[in-house]
């Protein structure tokens, strides 16, 4: 099949993927960015074309499986374990091929690094994801989607590596203040860079909302309010209600801070594994709808009774 026909099939596959209920619009936009840069490589690099085809096949498989499982009336962890292993192995195989691929033109490097970033993101390697996206920016890519994804992953890195959630006190405990704040401030810079290149109001609103969110985490309330209000002004339908909810929550927290009580400590009783109940089934379905990456899937499996994380050799 010639290049143009294969590229047409890729467009069709992205459209198919966008119709799955488990797919976030940012994923579709990210894949469209890869497509636009791959167009500039034609017809020189069929290896990158093949890698993109493989990535799309993985995503179609992934979201078809997630949708089917979320709709299942017999959802059991024994179905999720082999699925998670297969998905992980497919991603590892693809990213290793991409790592060994030598490219020299900027457009080709951008495509390769975007593909790698997505694989590493799915595998839960946030450091590698950020490194790939930084290389994309260094090569001259300016799409605001790239800056949004880079900022989002920096935010994710700060919360997952340099802080932990304390459920008893209902608060975030920062374990490395310098690294935590540094990554969050870089995330804000990435979101602002995205704004400087954006020509779309929906993306403008999203970037402003995330700027507000990160300022809120940093405790910078005035900056957060300005960014939130900007997001609300641009896109009141998607952000108006959420911004109002956050502002009201701040007021409530300030009112209750002086007499807040800690919840009582409860100990989980160790019980043998039982068949899944209706309530557990609904909980699993909700969890599946929230699964964004293969690493999220493994975390779901780890939190289930009687399950261990599969080893890489499996």
ChimeraX attribute file (.defattr): number of C-alpha atoms within 10 A of each C-alpha:
attribute: neighborCount
match mode: 1-to-1
recipient: residues
	/A:1	6
	/A:2	8
	/A:3	15
	/A:4	12
	/A:5	10
	/A:6	14
	/A:7	19
	/A:8	10
	/A:9	13
	/A:10	20
	/A:11	15
	/A:12	12
	/A:13	16
	/A:14	20
	/A:15	13
	/A:16	11
	/A:17	23
	/A:18	18
	/A:19	13
	/A:20	14
	/A:21	12
	/A:22	20
	/A:23	22
	/A:24	13
	/A:25	11
	/A:26	14
	/A:27	18
	/A:28	15
	/A:29	15
	/A:30	20
	/A:31	21
	/A:32	17
	/A:33	18
	/A:34	19
	/A:35	19
	/A:36	13
	/A:37	18
	/A:38	23
	/A:39	15
	/A:40	12
	/A:41	18
	/A:42	15
	/A:43	12
	/A:44	12
	/A:45	13
	/A:46	14
	/A:47	14
	/A:48	21
	/A:49	23
	/A:50	12
	/A:51	19
	/A:52	23
	/A:53	17
	/A:54	15
	/A:55	21
	/A:56	17
	/A:57	15
	/A:58	16
	/A:59	18
	/A:60	19
	/A:61	14
	/A:62	20
	/A:63	21
	/A:64	17
	/A:65	16
	/A:66	25
	/A:67	18
	/A:68	12
	/A:69	19
	/A:70	21
	/A:71	15
	/A:72	12
	/A:73	12
	/A:74	14
	/A:75	19
	/A:76	14
	/A:77	17
	/A:78	10
	/A:79	11
	/A:80	18
	/A:81	18
	/A:82	13
	/A:83	16
	/A:84	19
	/A:85	19
	/A:86	12
	/A:87	19
	/A:88	19
	/A:89	15
	/A:90	14
	/A:91	21
	/A:92	16
	/A:93	11
	/A:94	18
	/A:95	22
	/A:96	12
	/A:97	13
	/A:98	19
	/A:99	11
	/A:100	8
	/A:101	12
	/A:102	9
	/A:103	16
	/A:104	7
	/A:105	9
	/A:106	16
	/A:107	21
	/A:108	21
	/A:109	20
	/A:110	24
	/A:111	26
	/A:112	26
	/A:113	23
	/A:114	25
	/A:115	25
	/A:116	26
	/A:117	26
	/A:118	23
	/A:119	26
	/A:120	23
	/A:121	20
	/A:122	21
	/A:123	22
	/A:124	16
	/A:125	15
	/A:126	19
	/A:127	14
	/A:128	17
	/A:129	25
	/A:130	21
	/A:131	14
	/A:132	23
	/A:133	25
	/A:134	18
	/A:135	15
	/A:136	23
	/A:137	15
	/A:138	12
	/A:139	16
	/A:140	11
	/A:141	18
	/A:142	16
	/A:143	18
	/A:144	25
	/A:145	23
	/A:146	25
	/A:147	27
	/A:148	25
	/A:149	22
	/A:150	25
	/A:151	30
	/A:152	20
	/A:153	21
	/A:154	25
	/A:155	23
	/A:156	16
	/A:157	21
	/A:158	23
	/A:159	20
	/A:160	13
	/A:161	14
	/A:162	18
	/A:163	17
	/A:164	14
	/A:165	13
	/A:166	10
	/A:167	10
	/A:168	10
	/A:169	12
	/A:170	10
	/A:171	10
	/A:172	13
	/A:173	14
	/A:174	17
	/A:175	14
	/A:176	12
	/A:177	12
	/A:178	10
	/A:179	16
	/A:180	21
	/A:181	18
	/A:182	12
	/A:183	20
	/A:184	25
	/A:185	20
	/A:186	15
	/A:187	27
	/A:188	25
	/A:189	15
	/A:190	23
	/A:191	27
	/A:192	21
	/A:193	19
	/A:194	25
	/A:195	23
	/A:196	13
	/A:197	14
	/A:198	17
	/A:199	12
	/A:200	10
	/A:201	13
	/A:202	13
	/A:203	20
	/A:204	22
	/A:205	24
	/A:206	22
	/A:207	30
	/A:208	24
	/A:209	25
	/A:210	23
	/A:211	27
	/A:212	26
	/A:213	23
	/A:214	22
	/A:215	22
	/A:216	19
	/A:217	15
	/A:218	14
	/A:219	11
	/A:220	13
	/A:221	16
	/A:222	12
	/A:223	15
	/A:224	23
	/A:225	20
	/A:226	16
	/A:227	24
	/A:228	29
	/A:229	20
	/A:230	21
	/A:231	27
	/A:232	22
	/A:233	13
	/A:234	18
	/A:235	17
	/A:236	15
	/A:237	10
	/A:238	14
	/A:239	20
	/A:240	16
	/A:241	11
	/A:242	15
	/A:243	22
	/A:244	14
	/A:245	11
	/A:246	15
	/A:247	14
	/A:248	12
	/A:249	12
	/A:250	14
	/A:251	10
	/A:252	11
	/A:253	11
	/A:254	10
	/A:255	11
	/A:256	11
	/A:257	9
	/A:258	8
	/A:259	7
	/A:260	10
	/A:261	9
	/A:262	10
	/A:263	10
	/A:264	6
	/A:265	7
	/A:266	6
	/A:267	5
	/A:268	6
	/A:269	6
	/A:270	7
	/A:271	7
	/A:272	7
	/A:273	10
	/A:274	7
	/A:275	8
	/A:276	14
	/A:277	11
	/A:278	11
	/A:279	9
	/A:280	12
	/A:281	18
	/A:282	16
	/A:283	12
	/A:284	20
	/A:285	19
	/A:286	12
	/A:287	14
	/A:288	21
	/A:289	17
	/A:290	14
	/A:291	18
	/A:292	18
	/A:293	19
	/A:294	22
	/A:295	18
	/A:296	18
	/A:297	22
	/A:298	21
	/A:299	13
	/A:300	18
	/A:301	20
	/A:302	15
	/A:303	11
	/A:304	12
	/A:305	13
	/A:306	10
	/A:307	14
	/A:308	12
	/A:309	14
	/A:310	14
	/A:311	7
	/A:312	9
	/A:313	6
	/A:314	8
